[in-house]
Amino acid sequence: MHSALRRLAIMLLLTIPPTALAAAYGGAQGTNRRGEIIRIEGDTAETLYVQRNADDTAWAERYVMAEECPIFTSTTLSCPPGRKSPLSGTTYRITTSKGWTPCDLPPYHDKSAGTIYVCTAGCDNPRAPKVFHVQPWEC
């Protein structure tokens, strides 16, 4: 019986869309060269927000991720050129970094590498962050 439940659990995990897996963290945030904070939010990365700077707590711009960045898998985030958002024309590689340990805080002290999105194309866009740091929901 246990092996049947295990197979069912594996089948369910394999049927979850890659977008849900890539975004099931609590959002991702990066800062561009203009000092704007760009944040991807939602249970399955539905919304892209732009905050003018750290002192301005209101979101100045809002975009639908599915329209702006339709390619969002467990390894890639890609936003075609000609879109309205600051990420227009960019591509990010989704990976982990030992330099980003979001759960290394009390009471967790988990030094595991965190997930980041690293710009690989369109990085000369001053509104596109070079790196997004993913915030996990729980550590």
BALOBA-1460 file (C-alpha; in Angstrom, 3 decimals):
// residues 139
<rec num="1" residu="m" x="0.000" y="0.000" z="0.000"/>
<rec num="2" residu="h" x="2.821" y="2.407" z="0.839"/>
<rec num="3" residu="s" x="4.409" y="1.980" z="-2.596"/>
<rec num="4" residu="a" x="1.061" y="2.818" z="-4.251"/>
<rec num="5" residu="l" x="0.830" y="6.047" z="-2.236"/>
<rec num="6" residu="r" x="4.434" y="6.881" z="-3.044"/>
<rec num="7" residu="r" x="3.772" y="6.363" z="-6.787"/>
<rec num="8" residu="l" x="0.673" y="8.568" z="-6.548"/>
<rec num="9" residu="a" x="2.659" y="11.333" z="-4.816"/>
<rec num="10" residu="i" x="5.364" y="11.175" z="-7.497"/>
<rec num="11" residu="m" x="2.755" y="11.297" z="-10.263"/>
<rec num="12" residu="l" x="1.145" y="14.366" z="-8.670"/>
<rec num="13" residu="l" x="4.495" y="16.151" z="-8.413"/>
<rec num="14" residu="l" x="5.267" y="15.398" z="-12.044"/>
<rec num="15" residu="t" x="1.946" y="16.864" z="-13.176"/>
<rec num="16" residu="i" x="2.423" y="20.205" z="-11.417"/>
<rec num="17" residu="p" x="3.224" y="22.832" z="-14.058"/>
<rec num="18" residu="p" x="6.872" y="23.977" z="-13.998"/>
<rec num="19" residu="t" x="5.676" y="27.552" z="-13.409"/>
<rec num="20" residu="a" x="4.109" y="26.500" z="-10.138"/>
<rec num="21" residu="l" x="7.285" y="24.736" z="-9.070"/>
<rec num="22" residu="a" x="9.495" y="27.658" z="-10.017"/>
<rec num="23" residu="a" x="7.337" y="30.164" z="-8.206"/>
<rec num="24" residu="a" x="6.209" y="28.168" z="-5.184"/>
<rec num="25" residu="y" x="8.522" y="30.150" z="-2.981"/>
<rec num="26" residu="g" x="7.041" y="33.405" z="-1.721"/>
<rec num="27" residu="g" x="8.212" y="35.607" z="-4.503"/>
<rec num="28" residu="a" x="11.467" y="36.788" z="-5.972"/>
<rec num="29" residu="q" x="12.956" y="40.238" z="-5.686"/>
<rec num="30" residu="g" x="15.754" y="42.163" z="-7.364"/>
<rec num="31" residu="t" x="16.958" y="45.750" z="-7.618"/>
<rec num="32" residu="n" x="17.841" y="47.322" z="-10.949"/>
<rec num="33" residu="r" x="20.491" y="49.962" z="-11.737"/>
<rec num="34" residu="r" x="17.928" y="52.734" z="-11.258"/>
<rec num="35" residu="g" x="17.315" y="51.585" z="-7.692"/>
<rec num="36" residu="e" x="13.832" y="50.288" z="-8.474"/>
<rec num="37" residu="i" x="12.751" y="47.153" z="-6.656"/>
<rec num="38" residu="i" x="11.255" y="44.550" z="-8.985"/>
<rec num="39" residu="r" x="9.191" y="41.831" z="-7.294"/>
<rec num="40" residu="i" x="7.500" y="38.720" z="-8.674"/>
<rec num="41" residu="e" x="4.581" y="37.712" z="-6.451"/>
<rec num="42" residu="g" x="1.678" y="35.300" z="-6.227"/>
<rec num="43" residu="d" x="1.241" y="31.606" z="-5.579"/>
<rec num="44" residu="t" x="2.308" y="30.816" z="-9.149"/>
<rec num="45" residu="a" x="4.164" y="34.050" z="-9.989"/>
<rec num="46" residu="e" x="1.134" y="35.853" z="-11.381"/>
<rec num="47" residu="t" x="2.211" y="39.470" z="-10.879"/>
<rec num="48" residu="l" x="5.280" y="41.626" z="-11.440"/>
<rec num="49" residu="y" x="5.486" y="44.778" z="-9.306"/>
<rec num="50" residu="v" x="7.833" y="47.759" z="-9.544"/>
<rec num="51" residu="q" x="8.597" y="49.922" z="-6.517"/>
<rec num="52" residu="r" x="10.423" y="53.202" z="-7.244"/>
<rec num="53" residu="n" x="12.919" y="52.790" z="-4.371"/>
<rec num="54" residu="a" x="13.269" y="51.366" z="-0.874"/>
<rec num="55" residu="d" x="11.796" y="54.529" z="0.702"/>
<rec num="56" residu="d" x="8.669" y="54.408" z="-1.477"/>
<rec num="57" residu="t" x="6.536" y="51.618" z="-0.031"/>
<rec num="58" residu="a" x="3.821" y="51.732" z="-2.712"/>
<rec num="59" residu="w" x="4.050" y="49.752" z="-5.935"/>
<rec num="60" residu="a" x="4.308" y="52.189" z="-8.862"/>
<rec num="61" residu="e" x="3.766" y="49.664" z="-11.662"/>
<rec num="62" residu="r" x="1.991" y="46.306" z="-11.939"/>
<rec num="63" residu="y" x="2.133" y="43.727" z="-14.753"/>
<rec num="64" residu="v" x="0.649" y="40.296" z="-15.447"/>
<rec num="65" residu="m" x="3.533" y="37.811" z="-15.571"/>
<rec num="66" residu="a" x="1.848" y="35.440" z="-18.050"/>
<rec num="67" residu="e" x="1.645" y="38.302" z="-20.561"/>
<rec num="68" residu="e" x="5.051" y="39.839" z="-19.903"/>
<rec num="69" residu="c" x="7.140" y="36.706" z="-19.294"/>
<rec num="70" residu="p" x="5.327" y="33.692" z="-20.758"/>
<rec num="71" residu="i" x="8.334" y="31.368" z="-20.494"/>
<rec num="72" residu="f" x="8.728" y="30.494" z="-16.828"/>
<rec num="73" residu="t" x="9.959" y="26.981" z="-16.127"/>
<rec num="74" residu="s" x="12.013" y="25.383" z="-13.384"/>
<rec num="75" residu="t" x="15.196" y="26.475" z="-15.201"/>
<rec num="76" residu="t" x="14.306" y="29.602" z="-17.214"/>
<rec num="77" residu="l" x="12.446" y="32.895" z="-16.953"/>
<rec num="78" residu="s" x="12.177" y="34.633" z="-20.322"/>
<rec num="79" residu="c" x="10.419" y="37.860" z="-21.258"/>
<rec num="80" residu="p" x="10.211" y="38.586" z="-25.009"/>
<rec num="81" residu="p" x="11.189" y="42.032" z="-26.303"/>
<rec num="82" residu="g" x="8.501" y="44.622" z="-26.980"/>
<rec num="83" residu="r" x="6.656" y="44.062" z="-23.696"/>
<rec num="84" residu="k" x="5.751" y="46.858" z="-21.270"/>
<rec num="85" residu="s" x="7.462" y="45.626" z="-18.100"/>
<rec num="86" residu="p" x="11.061" y="46.378" z="-17.056"/>
<rec num="87" residu="l" x="11.922" y="42.753" z="-17.854"/>
<rec num="88" residu="s" x="11.114" y="43.112" z="-21.565"/>
<rec num="89" residu="g" x="13.779" y="41.373" z="-23.657"/>
<rec num="90" residu="t" x="15.456" y="39.577" z="-20.753"/>
<rec num="91" residu="t" x="16.184" y="35.955" z="-19.972"/>
<rec num="92" residu="y" x="17.111" y="34.555" z="-16.566"/>
<rec num="93" residu="r" x="18.652" y="31.225" z="-15.622"/>
<rec num="94" residu="i" x="17.139" y="29.766" z="-12.454"/>
<rec num="95" residu="t" x="19.775" y="28.212" z="-10.229"/>
<rec num="96" residu="t" x="20.998" y="28.076" z="-6.639"/>
<rec num="97" residu="s" x="23.710" y="30.094" z="-4.951"/>
<rec num="98" residu="k" x="25.628" y="29.349" z="-1.756"/>
<rec num="99" residu="g" x="25.957" y="33.136" z="-1.435"/>
<rec num="100" residu="w" x="22.182" y="33.393" z="-0.894"/>
<rec num="101" residu="t" x="21.032" y="31.537" z="2.231"/>
<rec num="102" residu="p" x="17.577" y="32.973" z="2.993"/>
<rec num="103" residu="c" x="16.888" y="30.545" z="5.843"/>
<rec num="104" residu="d" x="20.078" y="31.213" z="7.809"/>
<rec num="105" residu="l" x="18.206" y="33.021" z="10.557"/>
<rec num="106" residu="p" x="16.755" y="32.055" z="13.940"/>
<rec num="107" residu="p" x="15.419" y="29.492" z="14.626"/>
<rec num="108" residu="y" x="16.296" y="27.721" z="11.356"/>
<rec num="109" residu="h" x="20.007" y="28.391" z="10.728"/>
<rec num="110" residu="d" x="19.732" y="26.462" z="7.479"/>
<rec num="111" residu="k" x="22.798" y="27.286" z="5.411"/>
<rec num="112" residu="s" x="21.401" y="25.615" z="2.277"/>
<rec num="113" residu="a" x="21.935" y="27.432" z="-0.984"/>
<rec num="114" residu="g" x="18.984" y="29.601" z="-1.978"/>
<rec num="115" residu="t" x="17.349" y="29.934" z="-5.385"/>
<rec num="116" residu="i" x="18.266" y="32.883" z="-7.586"/>
<rec num="117" residu="y" x="17.418" y="34.044" z="-11.122"/>
<rec num="118" residu="v" x="20.566" y="35.239" z="-12.923"/>
<rec num="119" residu="c" x="20.246" y="37.446" z="-16.008"/>
<rec num="120" residu="t" x="21.745" y="35.825" z="-19.108"/>
<rec num="121" residu="a" x="20.300" y="37.969" z="-21.931"/>
<rec num="122" residu="g" x="19.039" y="41.542" z="-22.147"/>
<rec num="123" residu="c" x="21.090" y="42.398" z="-19.075"/>
<rec num="124" residu="d" x="22.100" y="45.775" z="-20.501"/>
<rec num="125" residu="n" x="18.519" y="46.966" z="-19.828"/>
<rec num="126" residu="p" x="18.941" y="49.394" z="-16.869"/>
<rec num="127" residu="r" x="15.491" y="48.453" z="-15.536"/>
<rec num="128" residu="a" x="16.223" y="44.706" z="-15.398"/>
<rec num="129" residu="p" x="17.824" y="43.392" z="-12.200"/>
<rec num="130" residu="k" x="20.980" y="41.340" z="-12.724"/>
<rec num="131" residu="v" x="19.781" y="38.881" z="-10.042"/>
<rec num="132" residu="f" x="16.485" y="38.007" z="-8.371"/>
<rec num="133" residu="h" x="16.599" y="36.387" z="-4.918"/>
<rec num="134" residu="v" x="13.803" y="33.931" z="-4.201"/>
<rec num="135" residu="q" x="12.202" y="34.158" z="-0.769"/>
<rec num="136" residu="p" x="10.941" y="30.784" z="0.459"/>
<rec num="137" residu="w" x="7.546" y="30.617" z="2.152"/>
<rec num="138" residu="e" x="8.993" y="28.529" z="4.941"/>
<rec num="139" residu="c" x="12.464" y="27.494" z="5.908"/>
